[in-house]
Amino acid sequence: MKIAIYQINRERDGKRVMFLDYERMKKSQGGIDSGIYDRVFDGEVPCEGLEDVYRMFNLNVPEGFGGRSLSVSDVVEIDGAGRKTYYYCDGFGFRRVSFDSEKAVRK
């Protein structure tokens, strides 16, 4: 499975939405501001779904991962056959969202 992981950069988080669930983040800033995120991982992982990704990036962190453990407010990009979909790590589970990966900073 080809994925990318985006995490909020604390220095660009002016509205302090890091670690907020989706509804609270949406109330605070109206939606996801892709520009406050850093791309902290990009690659193939031996996962079959988002829950596997969550477990991997909390229990068996791959070498070269430059972020913190996967948590609420992180965004996971899944690249399936050239089509990218984005999922917000919510208070419980994941929510499919719109996300502009071009605005995120590559780390």
PDB file as gemmi writes it, atoms N, CA and C in Angstrom:
CRYST1    1.000    1.000    1.000  90.00  90.00  90.00 P 1                      
ATOM      1  N   MET A   1       0.851  -1.171   0.000  1.00  0.00           N  
ATOM      2  CA  MET A   1       0.000   0.000   0.000  1.00  0.00           C  
ATOM      3  C   MET A   1       0.900   1.238   0.000  1.00  0.00           C  
ATOM      4  N   LYS A   2       0.666   2.150  -0.930  1.00  0.00           N  
ATOM      5  CA  LYS A   2       1.461   3.379  -1.011  1.00  0.00           C  
ATOM      6  C   LYS A   2       0.727   4.488  -0.260  1.00  0.00           C  
ATOM      7  N   ILE A   3       1.431   5.082   0.707  1.00  0.00           N  
ATOM      8  CA  ILE A   3       0.808   6.120   1.533  1.00  0.00           C  
ATOM      9  C   ILE A   3       1.748   7.314   1.717  1.00  0.00           C  
ATOM     10  N   ALA A   4       1.162   8.396   2.198  1.00  0.00           N  
ATOM     11  CA  ALA A   4       1.922   9.538   2.714  1.00  0.00           C  
ATOM     12  C   ALA A   4       1.228   9.944   4.008  1.00  0.00           C  
ATOM     13  N   ILE A   5       1.999  10.469   4.934  1.00  0.00           N  
ATOM     14  CA  ILE A   5       1.444  10.932   6.207  1.00  0.00           C  
ATOM     15  C   ILE A   5       1.782  12.404   6.376  1.00  0.00           C  
ATOM     16  N   TYR A   6       0.773  13.162   6.777  1.00  0.00           N  
ATOM     17  CA  TYR A   6       0.909  14.601   7.004  1.00  0.00           C  
ATOM     18  C   TYR A   6       0.567  14.892   8.453  1.00  0.00           C  
ATOM     19  N   GLN A   7       1.422  15.701   9.097  1.00  0.00           N  
ATOM     20  CA  GLN A   7       1.187  16.104  10.483  1.00  0.00           C  
ATOM     21  C   GLN A   7       1.299  17.616  10.602  1.00  0.00           C  
ATOM     22  N   ILE A   8       0.496  18.184  11.496  1.00  0.00           N  
ATOM     23  CA  ILE A   8       0.484  19.629  11.691  1.00  0.00           C  
ATOM     24  C   ILE A   8       1.819  20.088  12.276  1.00  0.00           C  
ATOM     25  N   ASN A   9       2.346  21.153  11.692  1.00  0.00           N  
ATOM     26  CA  ASN A   9       3.562  21.776  12.197  1.00  0.00           C  
ATOM     27  C   ASN A   9       3.140  22.779  13.272  1.00  0.00           C  
ATOM     28  N   ARG A  10       3.607  22.565  14.478  1.00  0.00           N  
ATOM     29  CA  ARG A  10       3.202  23.405  15.621  1.00  0.00           C  
ATOM     30  C   ARG A  10       3.456  24.894  15.371  1.00  0.00           C  
ATOM     31  N   GLU A  11       4.532  25.238  14.674  1.00  0.00           N  
ATOM     32  CA  GLU A  11       4.867  26.646  14.431  1.00  0.00           C  
ATOM     33  C   GLU A  11       3.890  27.328  13.474  1.00  0.00           C  
ATOM     34  N   ARG A  12       3.243  26.570  12.599  1.00  0.00           N  
ATOM     35  CA  ARG A  12       2.271  27.149  11.658  1.00  0.00           C  
ATOM     36  C   ARG A  12       0.831  26.948  12.113  1.00  0.00           C  
ATOM     37  N   ASP A  13       0.646  26.385  13.288  1.00  0.00           N  
ATOM     38  CA  ASP A  13      -0.681  26.081  13.816  1.00  0.00           C  
ATOM     39  C   ASP A  13      -1.218  27.254  14.639  1.00  0.00           C  
ATOM     40  N   GLY A  14      -1.502  28.353  13.971  1.00  0.00           N  
ATOM     41  CA  GLY A  14      -1.941  29.572  14.652  1.00  0.00           C  
ATOM     42  C   GLY A  14      -3.250  29.435  15.410  1.00  0.00           C  
ATOM     43  N   LYS A  15      -4.131  28.552  14.966  1.00  0.00           N  
ATOM     44  CA  LYS A  15      -5.426  28.375  15.637  1.00  0.00           C  
ATOM     45  C   LYS A  15      -5.426  27.190  16.600  1.00  0.00           C  
ATOM     46  N   ARG A  16      -4.262  26.597  16.791  1.00  0.00           N  
ATOM     47  CA  ARG A  16      -4.084  25.495  17.739  1.00  0.00           C  
ATOM     48  C   ARG A  16      -5.086  24.356  17.531  1.00  0.00           C  
ATOM     49  N   VAL A  17      -5.057  23.799  16.341  1.00  0.00           N  
ATOM     50  CA  VAL A  17      -5.960  22.701  16.019  1.00  0.00           C  
ATOM     51  C   VAL A  17      -5.275  21.330  16.076  1.00  0.00           C  
ATOM     52  N   MET A  18      -3.960  21.324  16.333  1.00  0.00           N  
ATOM     53  CA  MET A  18      -3.260  20.050  16.460  1.00  0.00           C  
ATOM     54  C   MET A  18      -3.917  19.222  17.551  1.00  0.00           C  
ATOM     55  N   PHE A  19      -4.192  17.967  17.226  1.00  0.00           N  
ATOM     56  CA  PHE A  19      -4.801  16.980  18.122  1.00  0.00           C  
ATOM     57  C   PHE A  19      -6.296  17.184  18.364  1.00  0.00           C  
ATOM     58  N   LEU A  20      -6.948  18.066  17.578  1.00  0.00           N  
ATOM     59  CA  LEU A  20      -8.400  18.212  17.711  1.00  0.00           C  
ATOM     60  C   LEU A  20      -9.098  17.211  16.797  1.00  0.00           C  
ATOM     61  N   ASP A  21     -10.248  16.690  17.259  1.00  0.00           N  
ATOM     62  CA  ASP A  21     -11.024  15.822  16.386  1.00  0.00           C  
ATOM     63  C   ASP A  21     -11.584  16.666  15.240  1.00  0.00           C  
ATOM     64  N   TYR A  22     -12.098  16.013  14.231  1.00  0.00           N  
ATOM     65  CA  TYR A  22     -12.498  16.707  13.001  1.00  0.00           C  
ATOM     66  C   TYR A  22     -13.542  17.804  13.255  1.00  0.00           C  
ATOM     67  N   GLU A  23     -14.571  17.506  14.027  1.00  0.00           N  
ATOM     68  CA  GLU A  23     -15.639  18.491  14.258  1.00  0.00           C  
ATOM     69  C   GLU A  23     -15.126  19.728  14.987  1.00  0.00           C  
ATOM     70  N   ARG A  24     -14.293  19.547  15.986  1.00  0.00           N  
ATOM     71  CA  ARG A  24     -13.743  20.703  16.718  1.00  0.00           C  
ATOM     72  C   ARG A  24     -12.797  21.502  15.840  1.00  0.00           C  
ATOM     73  N   MET A  25     -11.995  20.806  15.023  1.00  0.00           N  
ATOM     74  CA  MET A  25     -11.094  21.492  14.097  1.00  0.00           C  
ATOM     75  C   MET A  25     -11.906  22.296  13.081  1.00  0.00           C  
ATOM     76  N   LYS A  26     -12.969  21.690  12.563  1.00  0.00           N  
ATOM     77  CA  LYS A  26     -13.810  22.358  11.562  1.00  0.00           C  
ATOM     78  C   LYS A  26     -14.460  23.613  12.151  1.00  0.00           C  
ATOM     79  N   LYS A  27     -14.919  23.550  13.385  1.00  0.00           N  
ATOM     80  CA  LYS A  27     -15.508  24.721  14.041  1.00  0.00           C  
ATOM     81  C   LYS A  27     -14.467  25.810  14.248  1.00  0.00           C  
ATOM     82  N   SER A  28     -13.251  25.412  14.545  1.00  0.00           N  
ATOM     83  CA  SER A  28     -12.187  26.366  14.833  1.00  0.00           C  
ATOM     84  C   SER A  28     -11.700  27.112  13.590  1.00  0.00           C  
ATOM     85  N   GLN A  29     -11.544  26.384  12.466  1.00  0.00           N  
ATOM     86  CA  GLN A  29     -10.981  27.048  11.288  1.00  0.00           C  
ATOM     87  C   GLN A  29     -11.763  26.800  10.009  1.00  0.00           C  
ATOM     88  N   GLY A  30     -12.939  26.181  10.099  1.00  0.00           N  
ATOM     89  CA  GLY A  30     -13.801  26.024   8.932  1.00  0.00           C  
ATOM     90  C   GLY A  30     -13.470  24.856   8.027  1.00  0.00           C  
ATOM     91  N   GLY A  31     -12.388  24.187   8.259  1.00  0.00           N  
ATOM     92  CA  GLY A  31     -11.962  23.050   7.443  1.00  0.00           C  
ATOM     93  C   GLY A  31     -10.476  22.841   7.600  1.00  0.00           C  
ATOM     94  N   ILE A  32      -9.965  21.891   6.858  1.00  0.00           N  
ATOM     95  CA  ILE A  32      -8.538  21.578   6.968  1.00  0.00           C  
ATOM     96  C   ILE A  32      -7.712  22.601   6.208  1.00  0.00           C  
ATOM     97  N   ASP A  33      -6.740  23.187   6.891  1.00  0.00           N  
ATOM     98  CA  ASP A  33      -5.785  24.097   6.267  1.00  0.00           C  
ATOM     99  C   ASP A  33      -4.536  23.281   5.935  1.00  0.00           C  
ATOM    100  N   SER A  34      -4.440  22.837   4.700  1.00  0.00           N  
ATOM    101  CA  SER A  34      -3.329  21.971   4.282  1.00  0.00           C  
ATOM    102  C   SER A  34      -1.972  22.642   4.462  1.00  0.00           C  
ATOM    103  N   GLY A  35      -1.934  23.955   4.467  1.00  0.00           N  
ATOM    104  CA  GLY A  35      -0.687  24.697   4.577  1.00  0.00           C  
ATOM    105  C   GLY A  35      -0.010  24.617   5.930  1.00  0.00           C  
ATOM    106  N   ILE A  36      -0.710  24.130   6.954  1.00  0.00           N  
ATOM    107  CA  ILE A  36      -0.080  24.007   8.273  1.00  0.00           C  
ATOM    108  C   ILE A  36       0.500  22.608   8.493  1.00  0.00           C  
ATOM    109  N   TYR A  37       0.397  21.760   7.480  1.00  0.00           N  
ATOM    110  CA  TYR A  37       0.878  20.373   7.590  1.00  0.00           C  
ATOM    111  C   TYR A  37       2.251  20.195   6.967  1.00  0.00           C  
ATOM    112  N   ASP A  38       3.003  19.259   7.527  1.00  0.00           N  
ATOM    113  CA  ASP A  38       4.262  18.790   6.953  1.00  0.00           C  
ATOM    114  C   ASP A  38       4.050  17.361   6.467  1.00  0.00           C  
ATOM    115  N   ARG A  39       4.637  17.042   5.341  1.00  0.00           N  
ATOM    116  CA  ARG A  39       4.628  15.655   4.859  1.00  0.00           C  
ATOM    117  C   ARG A  39       5.799  14.965   5.552  1.00  0.00           C  
ATOM    118  N   VAL A  40       5.498  14.018   6.444  1.00  0.00           N  
ATOM    119  CA  VAL A  40       6.532  13.401   7.266  1.00  0.00           C  
ATOM    120  C   VAL A  40       6.873  11.972   6.853  1.00  0.00           C  
ATOM    121  N   PHE A  41       6.075  11.416   5.929  1.00  0.00           N  
ATOM    122  CA  PHE A  41       6.365  10.069   5.436  1.00  0.00           C  
ATOM    123  C   PHE A  41       5.755   9.897   4.056  1.00  0.00           C  
ATOM    124  N   ASP A  42       6.462   9.143   3.226  1.00  0.00           N  
ATOM    125  CA  ASP A  42       5.979   8.829   1.887  1.00  0.00           C  
ATOM    126  C   ASP A  42       6.603   7.499   1.483  1.00  0.00           C  
ATOM    127  N   GLY A  43       5.781   6.486   1.256  1.00  0.00           N  
ATOM    128  CA  GLY A  43       6.353   5.216   0.842  1.00  0.00           C  
ATOM    129  C   GLY A  43       5.373   4.064   0.876  1.00  0.00           C  
ATOM    130  N   GLU A  44       5.895   2.906   0.548  1.00  0.00           N  
ATOM    131  CA  GLU A  44       5.126   1.655   0.561  1.00  0.00           C  
ATOM    132  C   GLU A  44       5.166   1.067   1.970  1.00  0.00           C  
ATOM    133  N   VAL A  45       4.022   0.581   2.419  1.00  0.00           N  
ATOM    134  CA  VAL A  45       3.946  -0.083   3.716  1.00  0.00           C  
ATOM    135  C   VAL A  45       3.167  -1.391   3.563  1.00  0.00           C  
ATOM    136  N   PRO A  46       3.495  -2.394   4.377  1.00  0.00           N  
ATOM    137  CA  PRO A  46       2.797  -3.677   4.283  1.00  0.00           C  
ATOM    138  C   PRO A  46       1.480  -3.655   5.066  1.00  0.00           C  
ATOM    139  N   CYS A  47       0.579  -2.786   4.674  1.00  0.00           N  
ATOM    140  CA  CYS A  47      -0.695  -2.619   5.365  1.00  0.00           C  
ATOM    141  C   CYS A  47      -1.841  -2.887   4.391  1.00  0.00           C  
ATOM    142  N   GLU A  48      -2.984  -3.279   4.952  1.00  0.00           N  
ATOM    143  CA  GLU A  48      -4.156  -3.527   4.117  1.00  0.00           C  
ATOM    144  C   GLU A  48      -5.232  -2.467   4.300  1.00  0.00           C  
ATOM    145  N   GLY A  49      -5.096  -1.614   5.295  1.00  0.00           N  
ATOM    146  CA  GLY A  49      -6.100  -0.592   5.545  1.00  0.00           C  
ATOM    147  C   GLY A  49      -5.587   0.439   6.533  1.00  0.00           C  
ATOM    148  N   LEU A  50      -6.442   1.416   6.808  1.00  0.00           N  
ATOM    149  CA  LEU A  50      -6.056   2.523   7.686  1.00  0.00           C  
ATOM    150  C   LEU A  50      -5.757   2.086   9.111  1.00  0.00           C  
ATOM    151  N   GLU A  51      -6.492   1.115   9.618  1.00  0.00           N  
ATOM    152  CA  GLU A  51      -6.226   0.645  10.981  1.00  0.00           C  
ATOM    153  C   GLU A  51      -4.845  -0.005  11.076  1.00  0.00           C  
ATOM    154  N   ASP A  52      -4.442  -0.701  10.002  1.00  0.00           N  
ATOM    155  CA  ASP A  52      -3.089  -1.269   9.961  1.00  0.00           C  
ATOM    156  C   ASP A  52      -2.040  -0.158   9.953  1.00  0.00           C  
ATOM    157  N   VAL A  53      -2.313   0.906   9.200  1.00  0.00           N  
ATOM    158  CA  VAL A  53      -1.391   2.048   9.152  1.00  0.00           C  
ATOM    159  C   VAL A  53      -1.269   2.652  10.548  1.00  0.00           C  
ATOM    160  N   TYR A  54      -2.405   2.824  11.217  1.00  0.00           N  
ATOM    161  CA  TYR A  54      -2.402   3.398  12.569  1.00  0.00           C  
ATOM    162  C   TYR A  54      -1.542   2.550  13.510  1.00  0.00           C  
ATOM    163  N   ARG A  55      -1.753   1.233  13.477  1.00  0.00           N  
ATOM    164  CA  ARG A  55      -0.967   0.359  14.354  1.00  0.00           C  
ATOM    165  C   ARG A  55       0.522   0.443  14.020  1.00  0.00           C  
ATOM    166  N   MET A  56       0.840   0.423  12.727  1.00  0.00           N  
ATOM    167  CA  MET A  56       2.248   0.451  12.327  1.00  0.00           C  
ATOM    168  C   MET A  56       2.941   1.712  12.826  1.00  0.00           C  
ATOM    169  N   PHE A  57       2.297   2.863  12.660  1.00  0.00           N  
ATOM    170  CA  PHE A  57       2.951   4.126  13.006  1.00  0.00           C  
ATOM    171  C   PHE A  57       2.811   4.484  14.483  1.00  0.00           C  
ATOM    172  N   ASN A  58       2.329   3.521  15.259  1.00  0.00           N  
ATOM    173  CA  ASN A  58       2.326   3.660  16.715  1.00  0.00           C  
ATOM    174  C   ASN A  58       3.116   2.557  17.399  1.00  0.00           C  
ATOM    175  N   LEU A  59       3.189   1.371  16.780  1.00  0.00           N  
ATOM    176  CA  LEU A  59       3.837   0.227  17.423  1.00  0.00           C  
ATOM    177  C   LEU A  59       5.120  -0.218  16.724  1.00  0.00           C  
ATOM    178  N   ASN A  60       5.129  -0.207  15.400  1.00  0.00           N  
ATOM    179  CA  ASN A  60       6.265  -0.697  14.628  1.00  0.00           C  
ATOM    180  C   ASN A  60       6.708   0.364  13.629  1.00  0.00           C  
ATOM    181  N   VAL A  61       7.125   1.484  14.127  1.00  0.00           N  
ATOM    182  CA  VAL A  61       7.438   2.638  13.290  1.00  0.00           C  
ATOM    183  C   VAL A  61       8.548   2.299  12.290  1.00  0.00           C  
ATOM    184  N   PRO A  62       8.279   2.531  10.994  1.00  0.00           N  
ATOM    185  CA  PRO A  62       9.298   2.226   9.978  1.00  0.00           C  
ATOM    186  C   PRO A  62      10.518   3.137  10.086  1.00  0.00           C  
ATOM    187  N   GLU A  63      11.648   2.585   9.729  1.00  0.00           N  
ATOM    188  CA  GLU A  63      12.875   3.369   9.706  1.00  0.00           C  
ATOM    189  C   GLU A  63      12.710   4.501   8.700  1.00  0.00           C  
ATOM    190  N   GLY A  64      13.211   5.664   9.048  1.00  0.00           N  
ATOM    191  CA  GLY A  64      13.113   6.818   8.163  1.00  0.00           C  
ATOM    192  C   GLY A  64      11.887   7.677   8.412  1.00  0.00           C  
ATOM    193  N   PHE A  65      11.011   7.243   9.316  1.00  0.00           N  
ATOM    194  CA  PHE A  65       9.823   8.037   9.634  1.00  0.00           C  
ATOM    195  C   PHE A  65      10.254   9.237  10.454  1.00  0.00           C  
ATOM    196  N   GLY A  66       9.933  10.450   9.984  1.00  0.00           N  
ATOM    197  CA  GLY A  66      10.397  11.654  10.636  1.00  0.00           C  
ATOM    198  C   GLY A  66       9.389  12.346  11.525  1.00  0.00           C  
ATOM    199  N   GLY A  67       8.254  11.713  11.771  1.00  0.00           N  
ATOM    200  CA  GLY A  67       7.220  12.364  12.570  1.00  0.00           C  
ATOM    201  C   GLY A  67       7.035  11.713  13.925  1.00  0.00           C  
ATOM    202  N   ARG A  68       6.004  12.146  14.610  1.00  0.00           N  
ATOM    203  CA  ARG A  68       5.632  11.552  15.896  1.00  0.00           C  
ATOM    204  C   ARG A  68       4.648  10.422  15.621  1.00  0.00           C  
ATOM    205  N   SER A  69       4.242   9.708  16.631  1.00  0.00           N  
ATOM    206  CA  SER A  69       3.289   8.618  16.416  1.00  0.00           C  
ATOM    207  C   SER A  69       1.990   9.171  15.811  1.00  0.00           C  
ATOM    208  N   LEU A  70       1.339   8.357  14.997  1.00  0.00           N  
ATOM    209  CA  LEU A  70       0.115   8.772  14.310  1.00  0.00           C  
ATOM    210  C   LEU A  70      -0.957   9.083  15.337  1.00  0.00           C  
ATOM    211  N   SER A  71      -1.606  10.232  15.173  1.00  0.00           N  
ATOM    212  CA  SER A  71      -2.561  10.677  16.179  1.00  0.00           C  
ATOM    213  C   SER A  71      -3.672  11.513  15.538  1.00  0.00           C  
ATOM    214  N   VAL A  72      -4.620  11.907  16.379  1.00  0.00           N  
ATOM    215  CA  VAL A  72      -5.725  12.754  15.943  1.00  0.00           C  
ATOM    216  C   VAL A  72      -5.180  14.024  15.291  1.00  0.00           C  
ATOM    217  N   SER A  73      -5.772  14.397  14.182  1.00  0.00           N  
ATOM    218  CA  SER A  73      -5.467  15.566  13.340  1.00  0.00           C  
ATOM    219  C   SER A  73      -4.468  15.261  12.236  1.00  0.00           C  
ATOM    220  N   ASP A  74      -3.857  14.076  12.248  1.00  0.00           N  
ATOM    221  CA  ASP A  74      -2.965  13.696  11.155  1.00  0.00           C  
ATOM    222  C   ASP A  74      -3.800  13.311   9.933  1.00  0.00           C  
ATOM    223  N   VAL A  75      -3.205  13.434   8.765  1.00  0.00           N  
ATOM    224  CA  VAL A  75      -3.877  13.065   7.518  1.00  0.00           C  
ATOM    225  C   VAL A  75      -3.054  11.979   6.837  1.00  0.00           C  
ATOM    226  N   VAL A  76      -3.747  10.926   6.395  1.00  0.00           N  
ATOM    227  CA  VAL A  76      -3.111   9.833   5.671  1.00  0.00           C  
ATOM    228  C   VAL A  76      -3.595   9.872   4.229  1.00  0.00           C  
ATOM    229  N   GLU A  77      -2.649   9.889   3.315  1.00  0.00           N  
ATOM    230  CA  GLU A  77      -2.945   9.840   1.883  1.00  0.00           C  
ATOM    231  C   GLU A  77      -2.754   8.402   1.420  1.00  0.00           C  
ATOM    232  N   ILE A  78      -3.731   7.880   0.707  1.00  0.00           N  
ATOM    233  CA  ILE A  78      -3.597   6.559   0.100  1.00  0.00           C  
ATOM    234  C   ILE A  78      -3.580   6.759  -1.408  1.00  0.00           C  
ATOM    235  N   ASP A  79      -2.525   6.244  -2.026  1.00  0.00           N  
ATOM    236  CA  ASP A  79      -2.373   6.352  -3.480  1.00  0.00           C  
ATOM    237  C   ASP A  79      -2.694   4.991  -4.078  1.00  0.00           C  
ATOM    238  N   GLY A  80      -3.896   4.871  -4.582  1.00  0.00           N  
ATOM    239  CA  GLY A  80      -4.328   3.612  -5.180  1.00  0.00           C  
ATOM    240  C   GLY A  80      -4.477   3.760  -6.679  1.00  0.00           C  
ATOM    241  N   ALA A  81      -3.582   3.156  -7.428  1.00  0.00           N  
ATOM    242  CA  ALA A  81      -3.616   3.189  -8.894  1.00  0.00           C  
ATOM    243  C   ALA A  81      -3.661   4.622  -9.428  1.00  0.00           C  
ATOM    244  N   GLY A  82      -2.838   5.488  -8.829  1.00  0.00           N  
ATOM    245  CA  GLY A  82      -2.757   6.864  -9.308  1.00  0.00           C  
ATOM    246  C   GLY A  82      -3.845   7.797  -8.793  1.00  0.00           C  
ATOM    247  N   ARG A  83      -4.776   7.275  -8.022  1.00  0.00           N  
ATOM    248  CA  ARG A  83      -5.840   8.106  -7.455  1.00  0.00           C  
ATOM    249  C   ARG A  83      -5.589   8.268  -5.959  1.00  0.00           C  
ATOM    250  N   LYS A  84      -5.457   9.500  -5.530  1.00  0.00           N  
ATOM    251  CA  LYS A  84      -5.143   9.762  -4.130  1.00  0.00           C  
ATOM    252  C   LYS A  84      -6.411  10.111  -3.356  1.00  0.00           C  
ATOM    253  N   THR A  85      -6.538   9.494  -2.188  1.00  0.00           N  
ATOM    254  CA  THR A  85      -7.623   9.823  -1.270  1.00  0.00           C  
ATOM    255  C   THR A  85      -6.996  10.154   0.081  1.00  0.00           C  
ATOM    256  N   TYR A  86      -7.669  11.011   0.828  1.00  0.00           N  
ATOM    257  CA  TYR A  86      -7.121  11.531   2.084  1.00  0.00           C  
ATOM    258  C   TYR A  86      -8.078  11.229   3.231  1.00  0.00           C  
ATOM    259  N   TYR A  87      -7.471  10.871   4.374  1.00  0.00           N  
ATOM    260  CA  TYR A  87      -8.243  10.496   5.549  1.00  0.00           C  
ATOM    261  C   TYR A  87      -7.693  11.201   6.783  1.00  0.00           C  
ATOM    262  N   TYR A  88      -8.590  11.840   7.506  1.00  0.00           N  
ATOM    263  CA  TYR A  88      -8.267  12.550   8.745  1.00  0.00           C  
ATOM    264  C   TYR A  88      -8.341  11.548   9.890  1.00  0.00           C  
ATOM    265  N   CYS A  89      -7.303  11.472  10.686  1.00  0.00           N  
ATOM    266  CA  CYS A  89      -7.307  10.627  11.869  1.00  0.00           C  
ATOM    267  C   CYS A  89      -8.156  11.331  12.920  1.00  0.00           C  
ATOM    268  N   ASP A  90      -9.342  10.798  13.159  1.00  0.00           N  
ATOM    269  CA  ASP A  90     -10.325  11.451  14.018  1.00  0.00           C  
ATOM    270  C   ASP A  90     -10.228  10.905  15.446  1.00  0.00           C  
ATOM    271  N   GLY A  91     -11.098  11.370  16.317  1.00  0.00           N  
ATOM    272  CA  GLY A  91     -11.105  10.902  17.691  1.00  0.00           C  
ATOM    273  C   GLY A  91     -11.280   9.390  17.774  1.00  0.00           C  
ATOM    274  N   PHE A  92     -12.033   8.845  16.835  1.00  0.00           N  
ATOM    275  CA  PHE A  92     -12.209   7.398  16.728  1.00  0.00           C  
ATOM    276  C   PHE A  92     -12.299   7.071  15.247  1.00  0.00           C  
ATOM    277  N   GLY A  93     -11.321   6.379  14.729  1.00  0.00           N  
ATOM    278  CA  GLY A  93     -11.332   6.002  13.324  1.00  0.00           C  
ATOM    279  C   GLY A  93     -10.823   7.116  12.410  1.00  0.00           C  
ATOM    280  N   PHE A  94     -11.186   6.996  11.149  1.00  0.00           N  
ATOM    281  CA  PHE A  94     -10.739   7.934  10.123  1.00  0.00           C  
ATOM    282  C   PHE A  94     -11.936   8.485   9.367  1.00  0.00           C  
ATOM    283  N   ARG A  95     -11.780   9.703   8.847  1.00  0.00           N  
ATOM    284  CA  ARG A  95     -12.824  10.361   8.070  1.00  0.00           C  
ATOM    285  C   ARG A  95     -12.225  10.796   6.739  1.00  0.00           C  
ATOM    286  N   ARG A  96     -12.877  10.448   5.641  1.00  0.00           N  
ATOM    287  CA  ARG A  96     -12.401  10.881   4.326  1.00  0.00           C  
ATOM    288  C   ARG A  96     -12.595  12.381   4.203  1.00  0.00           C  
ATOM    289  N   VAL A  97     -11.557  13.078   3.724  1.00  0.00           N  
ATOM    290  CA  VAL A  97     -11.575  14.542   3.664  1.00  0.00           C  
ATOM    291  C   VAL A  97     -10.951  15.038   2.363  1.00  0.00           C  
ATOM    292  N   SER A  98     -11.177  16.312   2.092  1.00  0.00           N  
ATOM    293  CA  SER A  98     -10.475  17.004   1.013  1.00  0.00           C  
ATOM    294  C   SER A  98      -9.186  17.557   1.602  1.00  0.00           C  
ATOM    295  N   PHE A  99      -8.103  17.420   0.869  1.00  0.00           N  
ATOM    296  CA  PHE A  99      -6.807  17.870   1.357  1.00  0.00           C  
ATOM    297  C   PHE A  99      -5.963  18.229   0.150  1.00  0.00           C  
ATOM    298  N   ASP A 100      -5.283  19.376   0.206  1.00  0.00           N  
ATOM    299  CA  ASP A 100      -4.433  19.827  -0.897  1.00  0.00           C  
ATOM    300  C   ASP A 100      -2.971  19.563  -0.531  1.00  0.00           C  
ATOM    301  N   SER A 101      -2.476  18.411  -0.941  1.00  0.00           N  
ATOM    302  CA  SER A 101      -1.122  18.023  -0.561  1.00  0.00           C  
ATOM    303  C   SER A 101      -0.052  18.950  -1.129  1.00  0.00           C  
ATOM    304  N   GLU A 102      -0.392  19.704  -2.157  1.00  0.00           N  
ATOM    305  CA  GLU A 102       0.581  20.658  -2.745  1.00  0.00           C  
ATOM    306  C   GLU A 102       0.897  21.802  -1.789  1.00  0.00           C  
ATOM    307  N   LYS A 103      -0.009  22.084  -0.868  1.00  0.00           N  
ATOM    308  CA  LYS A 103       0.206  23.188   0.096  1.00  0.00           C  
ATOM    309  C   LYS A 103       0.997  22.745   1.314  1.00  0.00           C  
ATOM    310  N   ALA A 104       1.105  21.429   1.537  1.00  0.00           N  
ATOM    311  CA  ALA A 104       1.866  20.928   2.688  1.00  0.00           C  
ATOM    312  C   ALA A 104       3.363  21.039   2.410  1.00  0.00           C  
ATOM    313  N   VAL A 105       4.129  21.162   3.462  1.00  0.00           N  
ATOM    314  CA  VAL A 105       5.586  21.277   3.369  1.00  0.00           C  
ATOM    315  C   VAL A 105       6.172  19.873   3.416  1.00  0.00           C  
ATOM    316  N   ARG A 106       7.084  19.583   2.502  1.00  0.00           N  
ATOM    317  CA  ARG A 106       7.784  18.284   2.511  1.00  0.00           C  
ATOM    318  C   ARG A 106       8.928  18.328   3.490  1.00  0.00           C  
ATOM    319  N   LYS A 107       9.011  17.364   4.342  1.00  0.00           N  
ATOM    320  CA  LYS A 107      10.113  17.262   5.315  1.00  0.00           C  
ATOM    321  C   LYS A 107      11.071  16.198   4.881  1.00  0.00           C  
TER     322      LYS A 107                                                      
END                                                                             
